[in-house]
């Protein structure tokens, strides 16, 4: 017997994907999307329609390591599916550039979007003259060295709760609140697959459309010494998209993590 309104609880998938081939996460008419592929796979396994809710709608070309997706349980048999069964089924049903990494149960009414306390993104830049090869699909090749200390000083102006309208796609900000709380930013150099990258990490309660990529584009202006770090604070205060730097390419951005209250997610065994 099926339960009404997801009274049996909620299933939550932790999903990773390479976003290069997709027009973003959210389903769009006549477009290939991550949500469309994932929905069809889940519906094939469960033999019913599902309505997916995600932690964050990534744009076209943006990648994810820990995108969380939730939907209500409608039948007790769905709770009997093991982690192994879920992972094997999704591996068979999904394209090779999308993977379900883990499955959880959550209380009835849980939302991957509205119950999220913090989200983390990482943006990677190859700031050197030689072309990246193995990391090329997942970095912005900037070609010229960047001053990460100056960029970190600029990013410090973003910490706290502010109106981030300057860093938001104009059309998506019309008539909508644009205040967000940035909790953490950092820069680090690392070797990935033998190639050096500059990684920018940012954590906030939520992000506006293209907010992270516009922040990165603005900070690169500082790192290239075309602007000083204090300029970032001026851009923030302007609440005007034209005041900020360019939007960084989608390639380098990864939706890295989501934080929920302790105890909300229980791994399926």
Buried (B, 14 or more C-beta within 10 A) or exposed (E): EEBEEBEBBBBBBBBBBBBBBBBBBBBBEEEEBBBBBBBEBBBEBBEEEBEBBBBBBBBBBBBBBBBBBBBBBBBEEBEEBEBEEBBEBBEEBBBEBBBBEBBBBBEEBBBBBEBBEBBBBBBBBBBBEEEBEEBEEBBBBBEEEBBBEBBBBBBEBBBEEBBBBBBBBEEEBEEEEBEBBBBEBEBEEEEBEEBEBBBBBBBBBBBBBBBBBBBBBBBBBBBBEEBEBEBBBEBBEBBEBEBBBEBBBBBBBBBBBBBBEEEBBEEBE
